[in-house]
């Protein structure tokens, strides 16, 4: 009479192989997720850019009033990106003819471990920039 099935040793070897493969794949998966989450910052800044241009058409000046309703002279946008991973701010020149919008990672957000693209910037000319957690320019890698 022949018994069918797996021995305990065969199951342990299979589990060890699966564990090794998972350990090798996990860091790569995390990096891909981080890069995908950066779209949240880029899309939020592009929304600010669009709202600023609409505001400029109405008032001939840019505004820092990010969260104030558009009907009362603001942009009517949130101060966080759509998934909450980035804090959004806008600063303008004294004459209102220039602005700079910034998205910074939240220290306790889902993107907190993304040290290489810690902040994104865009201005009224469409110039884009990004820096890592140490302040080094990482624009080319972060905005692609």
Number of C-alpha atoms within 10 A of each C-alpha: 3 4 5 6 7 8 8 9 9 11 11 11 11 11 12 12 12 12 12 10 11 11 11 11 11 10 11 11 10 13 13 10 12 19 16 10 17 22 15 18 28 22 13 23 25 14 15 25 22 14 20 25 18 16 18 15 11 11 12 12 18 28 23 19 19 22 14 14 12 15 8 9 16 18 25 16 18 16 16 20 22 12 11 17 22 29 19 25 20 22 17 18 13 8 8 15 13 15 20 22 23 23 25 23 26 18 14 9 13 15 21 15 17 19 14 19 27 25 27 25 23 21 20 17 10 11 9 19 17 23 21 17 15 10 12 12 16 17 18 11 12 21 16 9
